[in-house]
């Protein structure tokens, strides 16, 4: 059995997690009410390289931390913000069960 996945937000809602990160980041640093929207727009649903994004974030908000440090903090936080929809978990369980049947046949 072969399963192929398009991982652009198929299994996990990366954009929702990024929006939550942006909201928290902007709030914690008191960057202003438009900051989270600006961060989401800059991210362009993950199409901008993160090294570039965090350089621009640092410059735009005049943050003292190096861009690499901001990026490391983001990478540490994002996994805690990602969720998997229940229907996706159910489908993955069915796939795993089906794969087990194929493997033992």
C-alpha positions as CSV (number, residue, x, y, z in Angstrom):
1,X,0.0,0.0,0.0
2,X,1.2,3.5,-0.9
3,X,-0.2,6.6,0.6
4,X,0.8,10.0,-0.8
5,X,0.0,13.3,1.1
6,X,0.0,16.9,0.0
7,X,1.2,18.3,3.3
8,X,0.2,22.0,2.6
9,X,-2.3,22.2,5.5
10,X,-3.8,18.9,4.7
11,X,-3.1,17.1,8.0
12,X,-2.3,20.0,10.2
13,X,-3.7,23.6,10.0
14,X,-0.4,25.4,9.9
15,X,-2.0,28.7,9.0
16,X,-4.3,28.6,12.1
17,X,-1.3,27.8,14.3
18,X,0.7,30.6,12.7
19,X,-2.2,33.1,13.3
20,X,-2.3,32.1,17.0
21,X,1.5,32.5,17.2
22,X,1.4,35.9,15.5
23,X,-1.4,37.1,17.9
24,X,0.5,36.0,21.0
25,X,3.8,37.4,19.7
26,X,2.3,40.8,18.9
27,X,0.5,40.9,22.3
28,X,3.5,39.8,24.4
29,X,5.7,42.4,22.8
30,X,2.9,45.1,22.6
31,X,3.5,45.6,18.9
32,X,0.1,47.2,18.2
33,X,-3.3,46.0,17.0
34,X,-2.2,45.6,13.3
35,X,0.9,43.7,14.1
36,X,-0.6,40.2,14.0
37,X,-2.3,40.9,10.6
38,X,1.0,42.2,9.3
39,X,2.8,39.1,10.4
40,X,0.3,36.8,8.8
41,X,0.4,38.8,5.6
42,X,4.2,38.6,5.6
43,X,4.2,34.9,6.1
44,X,2.1,34.4,3.0
45,X,0.9,31.0,4.2
46,X,4.5,29.8,4.6
47,X,5.7,30.7,1.2
48,X,8.4,33.1,2.4
49,X,11.6,31.5,3.8
50,X,11.6,31.9,7.6
51,X,15.1,33.3,7.6
52,X,13.8,36.2,5.4
53,X,10.6,36.6,7.4
54,X,12.3,37.0,10.7
55,X,14.9,39.5,9.3
56,X,11.9,41.5,8.1
57,X,10.0,41.1,11.4
58,X,13.1,42.3,13.3
59,X,13.6,45.3,11.1
60,X,9.9,46.2,10.9
61,X,9.3,46.2,14.7
62,X,12.9,47.3,15.5
63,X,13.4,44.3,17.8
64,X,16.7,43.9,19.7
65,X,17.0,40.2,19.3
66,X,18.8,38.7,16.3
67,X,16.5,37.2,13.7
68,X,17.9,33.8,14.3
69,X,16.9,34.0,18.0
70,X,13.4,35.1,17.0
71,X,13.1,32.2,14.6
72,X,14.4,29.7,17.2
73,X,11.7,30.9,19.6
74,X,9.1,30.6,16.9
75,X,10.1,27.0,16.1
76,X,10.0,26.1,19.8
77,X,6.5,27.5,20.2
78,X,4.7,26.5,17.0
79,X,4.4,22.8,17.7
80,X,2.4,23.6,20.8
81,X,0.0,25.6,18.7
82,X,-0.7,23.1,15.9
83,X,-3.7,20.9,16.1
84,X,-5.0,18.0,14.0
85,X,-8.7,17.9,13.2
86,X,-10.5,14.9,14.6
87,X,-11.6,13.7,11.1
88,X,-7.9,13.6,10.0
89,X,-7.0,11.6,13.1
90,X,-9.8,9.1,12.3
91,X,-8.7,8.8,8.6
92,X,-5.1,8.2,9.7
93,X,-6.2,5.5,12.1
94,X,-8.2,3.8,9.2
95,X,-5.1,4.1,7.0
96,X,-2.9,2.5,9.6
97,X,-5.4,-0.3,10.1
98,X,-5.6,-0.9,6.4
99,X,-1.8,-0.8,6.1
100,X,-1.5,-3.4,8.8
101,X,-3.9,-5.7,7.0
102,X,-1.9,-5.3,3.8
103,X,1.4,-6.0,5.5
104,X,0.2,-9.3,7.0
105,X,-1.5,-10.6,3.8
